[in-house]
Structures are given as structure tokens and as C-alpha cells.
Amino acid sequence: MGGTELLPVIDWIIKQPSTERDGCKTIFVLTDGGIFNPQAIFKLLSENTNLRVFSLGIGNGCSEELIRGLASHGRGKCQFVENESKIPKKLMQMLSDSLHPAFLVTKVEYDKSLIEYIYPNPQSRTYIVLNDPLNFYILFKEGALNHTNSAKIKVELVRVGSGSRESIF
């Protein structure tokens, strides 16, 4: 692995003032290869929550770890394409996806006396994208739910780039 030095480019973009009203930056990465140390880029993206990264892997030689990691740590989405003729369609989908806001998960509250376990752990989801499915499986404690009990899960979200807080139940 070698290729393009992506870390200084992303670092430079992060340091530039945002032109967007909400302060959020969107980066699109198209690559047919990989890089030596993707973990350094993933760390930088995780530490800078006012940006989103959408990545497109082209061909069989691209690093799946890099493409998926950029999107995951950059609160975006990834796509893969083997045939170059399909690149425009994938890019249009990514552009469309980038118009949907992302939210950072800041707090999850639930009654621990009723709930034994939630999978996946809601706090493990670092971000949620509007209009994407979000599924949780809940194991209730024995006898926790009857006709007089109800269980609520409260998730507090902050829109990426804006700082505005919203709660969903």
C-alpha cells in the first residue's frame, strides 16, 4: 500500500473556514487504491465532528478498510464500483445522500430496572443519518413489562455542524 497522501489533504480541509451556513463540511473521496496508515485518518475524522466524508472505492484494488473507515469515522456513506461506467450513478447517489443531515448521538437514557440489555449498544452508534433505518433489540428483565409498566428509551442527538439538540423517543 502506498498511493496518495490523504492525511495532509484532509487536515488542510479541516483547517479551512466553512462556507456552509451550518458549519459542516462535506468531503468526497474517490480512490482505486489504499494508503499506508488509514488509522491516522480515521482518528482525525473522529475528532472533527463538523464534517462528513463520502467515499467511493473503484475497482478490485481499492482498500475496503479505507473506504468503509472513511465513511464510518466521517459520518457519511461509502459505495464500491468495479465498472467505471457506473461511477456517475454512484456519485449521484452519494450526492443525494449528502443532502440528508447526520446527527451525533450524545446521550441515551432508559430505565435500567426494566431493561437487561440493548443491542447494539445505542452509545456505540456515534452518528445517525436522517432517513436511514436504526434498529435496536431490547432484552427486558423478567417480569419487567406488565400492564402497568412501560419502557422508554430517550436518545439525544446533535445535528452535525449545527450544535442544535433534538431528542427522539
C-alpha positions in Angstrom: 0.0 0.0 0.0 1.1 3.5 -0.7 -0.5 5.9 -3.1 -1.8 9.3 -2.4 -1.1 11.0 0.9 -4.6 11.6 2.1 -3.9 12.8 5.7 -2.4 16.2 4.9 -5.2 16.9 2.4 -8.0 16.1 4.9 -6.1 18.0 7.6 -5.9 21.1 5.3 -9.6 20.9 4.5 -10.5 20.7 8.3 -8.4 23.8 8.9 -10.2 25.9 6.2 -13.2 28.0 7.2 -16.5 26.5 6.3 -18.6 28.1 3.6 -21.8 26.3 4.8 -24.4 28.0 6.9 -24.4 25.2 9.5 -20.6 25.0 9.6 -20.5 21.4 8.3 -18.1 20.4 5.6 -18.6 17.5 3.2 -15.7 15.7 1.6 -15.9 13.2 -1.3 -13.1 10.7 -1.7 -12.8 8.6 -4.9 -9.9 6.1 -4.9 -8.8 2.9 -6.6 -6.1 2.1 -4.0 -5.2 2.4 -0.4 -2.9 4.1 2.0 -0.2 3.0 4.5 -1.8 4.2 7.7 -5.6 4.7 7.5 -5.9 4.7 11.3 -4.3 8.2 11.5 -7.0 9.5 9.1 -9.8 7.7 11.0 -8.6 9.3 14.2 -8.5 12.8 12.6 -12.1 12.3 11.2 -13.4 11.1 14.6 -12.0 14.1 16.4 -13.6 16.6 13.9 -17.3 16.2 14.1 -18.2 19.2 11.9 -17.5 17.3 8.7 -18.8 14.3 6.7 -16.9 12.0 4.4 -18.4 10.1 1.5 -16.1 7.6 -0.1 -16.2 5.7 -3.4 -13.9 2.7 -4.0 -13.2 2.0 -7.6 -12.1 -1.5 -8.9 -10.8 -4.5 -7.1 -7.6 -2.9 -5.9 -9.2 -0.4 -3.5 -8.8 -0.9 0.2 -12.2 -1.9 1.7 -10.9 -0.9 5.1 -10.1 2.6 3.9 -13.4 3.1 2.0 -15.6 1.9 4.9 -13.5 3.6 7.6 -13.6 7.0 5.9 -17.4 6.8 5.7 -17.8 5.4 9.2 -15.4 7.8 11.0 -16.5 10.7 8.8 -20.3 10.2 9.5 -21.0 9.6 5.8 -21.6 6.7 3.5 -19.5 4.5 1.2 -20.0 2.9 -2.2 -18.0 0.4 -4.3 -17.9 0.1 -8.0 -16.0 -2.3 -10.2 -17.1 -1.0 -13.6 -16.0 2.6 -14.2 -19.2 3.2 -16.3 -21.2 3.0 -13.1 -19.3 5.8 -11.3 -21.7 8.6 -12.3 -24.7 6.7 -10.9 -22.9 6.0 -7.6 -21.7 9.7 -7.3 -25.3 10.9 -7.8 -26.4 8.6 -5.0 -23.7 9.9 -2.8 -24.5 13.5 -3.6 -28.2 12.8 -2.8 -27.2 11.0 0.5 -25.0 14.0 1.5 -28.1 16.3 1.5 -29.6 14.3 4.4 -28.4 15.7 7.7 -26.4 13.5 10.2 -26.8 13.6 13.9 -24.3 12.8 16.6 -25.6 10.6 19.5 -24.8 12.5 22.7 -26.9 10.8 25.3 -29.0 7.6 25.7 -31.3 7.2 28.7 -33.5 4.3 29.7 -34.8 2.6 32.9 -32.1 0.1 33.8 -34.5 -1.6 36.2 -36.7 -2.7 33.3 -34.1 -3.3 30.5 -31.4 -6.0 30.8 -29.7 -5.4 27.5 -29.9 -3.3 24.3 -28.1 -4.5 21.1 -26.4 -2.8 19.6 -25.4 -0.5 22.4 -27.0 2.8 21.5 -23.9 4.6 22.6 -21.8 2.6 20.1 -23.7 4.4 17.3 -21.7 7.6 17.0 -24.0 9.1 14.4 -27.3 8.6 12.7 -28.3 9.8 9.2 -31.8 11.1 8.6 -34.0 8.6 6.7 -31.6 5.6 7.5 -33.1 2.7 9.4 -32.0 2.4 13.1 -32.8 -0.9 14.7 -32.3 -1.9 18.4 -33.1 -5.2 20.0 -34.1 -5.0 23.6 -34.0 -7.7 26.2 -36.3 -6.8 29.1 -35.7 -8.1 32.6 -38.1 -10.9 33.6 -41.4 -9.5 34.8 -40.4 -6.0 33.8 -43.3 -5.5 31.4 -46.8 -5.9 32.5 -50.0 -3.9 32.1 -48.8 -1.2 34.5 -45.2 -0.7 33.2 -43.9 0.9 30.1 -40.4 1.3 28.9 -39.0 4.4 27.1 -35.6 5.0 25.5 -34.6 8.6 25.1 -31.8 9.4 22.6 -30.4 12.9 22.5 -29.0 13.9 19.1 -26.9 16.9 17.9 -27.0 17.8 14.3 -23.5 17.6 12.7 -22.2 21.1 12.2 -25.0 23.0 13.9 -25.0 22.1 17.6 -28.8 22.1 17.8 -30.1 19.4 20.1 -33.0 17.1 19.4 -34.5 14.2 21.4 -36.2 11.2 20.0 -38.1 8.5 21.9 
